């Protein structure tokens, strides 16, 4: 049985840092691309940062580039999102997801979306 579990969310002041962790069981992450998504209040869910199966190719949404980094550990089966210089607009529920496929136009999982999702972890940034 596949399980995806996020942790590390919480409340932080603007300009601070937070590290989110995603641990996956039941999958060989050597075979999966993974992403962090977020959904803020009243907003659509968006892709924040992704890494390919090898852990080498990474992509970031424009508004987090230079502030967020990704670390994939295939031995621990984890994907960490390091958030720095956070802003109030980073406030959202953050989700981790995995899929064998990453489509350059449609994103993780292609048209059907990612196969595996976590339950999310809330990040709240105060000004």
C-alpha atoms as a printed R data frame, in Angstrom:
    type eleno elety resid chain resno      x      y       z
1   ATOM     1    CA   UNK     A     1  0.000  0.000   0.000
2   ATOM     2    CA   UNK     A     2  1.341  3.408  -0.984
3   ATOM     3    CA   UNK     A     3  1.430  6.139   1.601
4   ATOM     4    CA   UNK     A     4  2.485  9.751   1.145
5   ATOM     5    CA   UNK     A     5  2.806 11.861   4.273
6   ATOM     6    CA   UNK     A     6  3.789 15.506   4.614
7   ATOM     7    CA   UNK     A     7  5.058 17.198   7.745
8   ATOM     8    CA   UNK     A     8  6.774 20.393   8.807
9   ATOM     9    CA   UNK     A     9  4.047 22.927   8.239
10  ATOM    10    CA   UNK     A    10  3.234 25.625  10.735
11  ATOM    11    CA   UNK     A    11  3.118 29.343  11.331
12  ATOM    12    CA   UNK     A    12  6.076 31.557  10.493
13  ATOM    13    CA   UNK     A    13  6.685 35.254  10.115
14  ATOM    14    CA   UNK     A    14  7.459 36.797   6.777
15  ATOM    15    CA   UNK     A    15 11.146 36.560   5.987
16  ATOM    16    CA   UNK     A    16 11.545 33.365   7.952
17  ATOM    17    CA   UNK     A    17 12.197 29.792   6.904
18  ATOM    18    CA   UNK     A    18 10.361 26.514   7.032
19  ATOM    19    CA   UNK     A    19 11.251 23.006   5.893
20  ATOM    20    CA   UNK     A    20  8.536 20.667   4.677
21  ATOM    21    CA   UNK     A    21  9.167 16.965   4.458
22  ATOM    22    CA   UNK     A    22  7.375 14.299   2.458
23  ATOM    23    CA   UNK     A    23  7.955 10.643   3.195
24  ATOM    24    CA   UNK     A    24  6.712  7.964   0.833
25  ATOM    25    CA   UNK     A    25  6.278  4.261   1.468
26  ATOM    26    CA   UNK     A    26  5.384  1.567  -1.015
27  ATOM    27    CA   UNK     A    27  7.107  3.176  -3.980
28  ATOM    28    CA   UNK     A    28 10.593  3.102  -5.418
29  ATOM    29    CA   UNK     A    29 11.262  6.811  -5.854
30  ATOM    30    CA   UNK     A    30 13.922  5.988  -8.444
31  ATOM    31    CA   UNK     A    31 10.970  5.475 -10.766
32  ATOM    32    CA   UNK     A    32  8.869  8.492  -9.838
33  ATOM    33    CA   UNK     A    33  8.868 12.186 -10.470
34  ATOM    34    CA   UNK     A    34  7.617 14.201  -7.514
35  ATOM    35    CA   UNK     A    35  6.238 17.649  -6.899
36  ATOM    36    CA   UNK     A    36  5.113 19.911  -4.155
37  ATOM    37    CA   UNK     A    37  1.805 21.652  -4.851
38  ATOM    38    CA   UNK     A    38 -0.018 24.282  -2.864
39  ATOM    39    CA   UNK     A    39 -3.485 25.696  -2.637
40  ATOM    40    CA   UNK     A    40 -3.967 29.046  -0.981
41  ATOM    41    CA   UNK     A    41 -7.258 30.487   0.302
42  ATOM    42    CA   UNK     A    42 -9.561 31.068  -2.637
43  ATOM    43    CA   UNK     A    43 -6.928 30.010  -5.132
44  ATOM    44    CA   UNK     A    44 -6.434 27.185  -7.576
45  ATOM    45    CA   UNK     A    45 -3.973 24.465  -6.711
46  ATOM    46    CA   UNK     A    46 -0.602 25.191  -8.265
47  ATOM    47    CA   UNK     A    47  2.598 23.320  -8.836
48  ATOM    48    CA   UNK     A    48  5.369 24.800  -6.682
49  ATOM    49    CA   UNK     A    49  8.458 22.669  -7.272
50  ATOM    50    CA   UNK     A    50  9.181 19.391  -9.008
51  ATOM    51    CA   UNK     A    51 12.008 16.930  -9.427
52  ATOM    52    CA   UNK     A    52 12.420 14.120 -11.908
53  ATOM    53    CA   UNK     A    53 12.977 10.445 -11.065
54  ATOM    54    CA   UNK     A    54 16.747 10.912 -10.897
55  ATOM    55    CA   UNK     A    55 16.563 13.833  -8.504
56  ATOM    56    CA   UNK     A    56 18.698 15.896 -10.854
57  ATOM    57    CA   UNK     A    57 16.227 17.865 -12.956
58  ATOM    58    CA   UNK     A    58 14.263 20.369 -10.917
59  ATOM    59    CA   UNK     A    59 11.751 23.048 -11.760
60  ATOM    60    CA   UNK     A    60 10.273 25.809  -9.657
61  ATOM    61    CA   UNK     A    61  7.351 28.174 -10.019
62  ATOM    62    CA   UNK     A    62  8.518 31.686 -10.875
63  ATOM    63    CA   UNK     A    63  7.466 33.199  -7.582
64  ATOM    64    CA   UNK     A    64  9.494 30.744  -5.494
65  ATOM    65    CA   UNK     A    65 12.654 30.603  -7.568
66  ATOM    66    CA   UNK     A    66 15.666 31.569  -5.511
67  ATOM    67    CA   UNK     A    67 13.722 31.107  -2.263
68  ATOM    68    CA   UNK     A    68 12.692 27.429  -2.279
69  ATOM    69    CA   UNK     A    69 14.903 24.394  -2.813
70  ATOM    70    CA   UNK     A    70 14.185 20.680  -3.217
71  ATOM    71    CA   UNK     A    71 16.006 17.668  -1.858
72  ATOM    72    CA   UNK     A    72 15.107 14.150  -2.924
73  ATOM    73    CA   UNK     A    73 16.585 11.261  -0.961
74  ATOM    74    CA   UNK     A    74 15.936  7.912  -2.613
75  ATOM    75    CA   UNK     A    75 17.372  6.005   0.345
76  ATOM    76    CA   UNK     A    76 15.105  7.649   2.877
77  ATOM    77    CA   UNK     A    77 12.276  7.910   0.332
78  ATOM    78    CA   UNK     A    78 11.763 11.556   1.117
79  ATOM    79    CA   UNK     A    79 11.287 14.825  -0.729
80  ATOM    80    CA   UNK     A    80 12.005 17.956   1.290
81  ATOM    81    CA   UNK     A    81 11.027 21.505   0.398
82  ATOM    82    CA   UNK     A    82 13.193 24.140   2.035
83  ATOM    83    CA   UNK     A    83 11.351 27.453   2.089
84  ATOM    84    CA   UNK     A    84 13.313 30.635   2.765
85  ATOM    85    CA   UNK     A    85 12.387 34.316   2.844
86  ATOM    86    CA   UNK     A    86  8.761 33.291   3.027
87  ATOM    87    CA   UNK     A    87  6.035 35.767   2.159
88  ATOM    88    CA   UNK     A    88  2.389 36.044   3.239
89  ATOM    89    CA   UNK     A    89  1.399 34.917  -0.249
90  ATOM    90    CA   UNK     A    90  3.127 31.583   0.451
91  ATOM    91    CA   UNK     A    91  0.306 30.828   2.876
92  ATOM    92    CA   UNK     A    92 -1.352 27.648   1.645
93  ATOM    93    CA   UNK     A    93 -1.938 23.978   2.177
94  ATOM    94    CA   UNK     A    94  1.092 22.222   0.743
95  ATOM    95    CA   UNK     A    95  0.781 18.803  -0.841
96  ATOM    96    CA   UNK     A    96  3.337 16.253  -1.959
97  ATOM    97    CA   UNK     A    97  2.622 14.090  -4.983
98  ATOM    98    CA   UNK     A    98  4.305 11.382  -7.023
99  ATOM    99    CA   UNK     A    99  3.804  9.908 -10.482
100 ATOM   100    CA   UNK     A   100  5.937  7.957 -12.939
101 ATOM   101    CA   UNK     A   101  5.247 10.578 -15.609
102 ATOM   102    CA   UNK     A   102  5.994 14.281 -15.896
103 ATOM   103    CA   UNK     A   103  4.520 16.030 -18.925
104 ATOM   104    CA   UNK     A   104  6.249 19.271 -19.872
105 ATOM   105    CA   UNK     A   105  2.938 20.916 -20.751
106 ATOM   106    CA   UNK     A   106  0.489 19.259 -18.369
107 ATOM   107    CA   UNK     A   107  2.766 18.714 -15.401
108 ATOM   108    CA   UNK     A   108  3.061 15.797 -13.033
109 ATOM   109    CA   UNK     A   109  0.975 12.863 -14.114
110 ATOM   110    CA   UNK     A   110 -0.085 14.459 -17.369
111 ATOM   111    CA   UNK     A   111 -3.781 15.020 -18.030
112 ATOM   112    CA   UNK     A   112 -4.947 12.793 -15.206
113 ATOM   113    CA   UNK     A   113 -2.743 14.423 -12.613
114 ATOM   114    CA   UNK     A   114 -0.487 12.700 -10.099
115 ATOM   115    CA   UNK     A   115 -1.304  9.171  -9.112
116 ATOM   116    CA   UNK     A   116 -0.318  9.531  -5.463
117 ATOM   117    CA   UNK     A   117 -1.048 12.403  -3.080
118 ATOM   118    CA   UNK     A   118 -0.481 13.204   0.538
119 ATOM   119    CA   UNK     A   119 -3.020 14.789   2.876
120 ATOM   120    CA   UNK     A   120 -1.218 18.114   2.998
121 ATOM   121    CA   UNK     A   121  0.435 20.304   5.590
122 ATOM   122    CA   UNK     A   122 -0.643 23.878   6.326
123 ATOM   123    CA   UNK     A   123  1.793 26.767   6.047
124 ATOM   124    CA   UNK     A   124  0.743 30.157   7.372
125 ATOM   125    CA   UNK     A   125  2.974 33.189   6.904
126 ATOM   126    CA   UNK     A   126  2.181 36.306   8.881
127 ATOM   127    CA   UNK     A   127  3.320 39.775   7.923
